[in-house]
Amino acid sequence: MTSPSNYSSAPVSKFLLICFPNYQSWQHWLALPFSFLFLLAMGANATLLITIWLETSLHEPMYYLLSLLSLLDMVLCLTVIPKVLAIFWFDLRSISFSACFLQMFIMNSFLPMESCTFMVMAYDRYVAICHPLRYPSIISEQFVAKASAFIIARNALLISPVPILSARLRYCGKIVIENCICANLSVSRLSCDNITMNRIYQFVAGWTLLGSDFILIFISYIFILRAVFKLKTEGAAVKALSTCGSHFILILFFSTILLVVVLTNVARKRVPVDILILLNILHHLIPPALNPIVYGFQTKELKQGFQKLLQRGF
């Protein structure tokens, strides 16, 4: 029997990311569309943030929350996609040990931060439609500041053990990660230690955070629909639903892509690993690219603010 002391004690200083291990030629075809989506995501979110910042009529809690969502999208994109594109365009597969676990921390914490932001936005729409007279006193700038602090603190604290547990494992010479990103399980599989605790904690923490957020979103929309159907004024129901239509579409984008990723990972024995890697990248790319566009087209005030921005010459 091999004793633990026989393992290599040399510390691992870097990893090698192998995108699409079975179909590495894919990266040449995907480099251009992924670059376009990345530039679209950065440009659209930056334009949205600048519009909200410069247009005083948009200095309202709803748009502050949308700004927070855009910032989270941009950080996630900048954490994951540049490295993916560096692999695609220049074959730069190496990533340092510390950079890998920093990427892991940001990915694992910012994803539930987004779901928590959607939950707060759902509560905002619930108060706006079900308690319109009390809206200014409940959903204030102070509320947004406290909600933002809660979103960041809750997820950063509860998710931080994921990269910490993975970083404390012993890595015995294997450095090739069969993924484009430093996903927790892809990295921890390289360890010669037992990773059961990593799996359990990520599963429990992830689904507790995401599950509770989506349950509260679902409950909020039940109350919203009940309030809307009680409206008697002609056109009032349509107007009320239009105020939360954009928010619902964003949640649909986020939850649908997340659900596809989860289901394909559950059926990983039937789904090629390259498909799982592709879906994981798209999950970090498509919602950030589409979220600001959907909100921009659906929200009259944002369109007017953007038009004023163009007239000013940016």
Order of alpha helices (4+ residues) and beta strands (2+ residues): beta-alpha-alpha-beta-alpha-alpha-alpha-alpha-beta-alpha-alpha-alpha-alpha-alpha-alpha
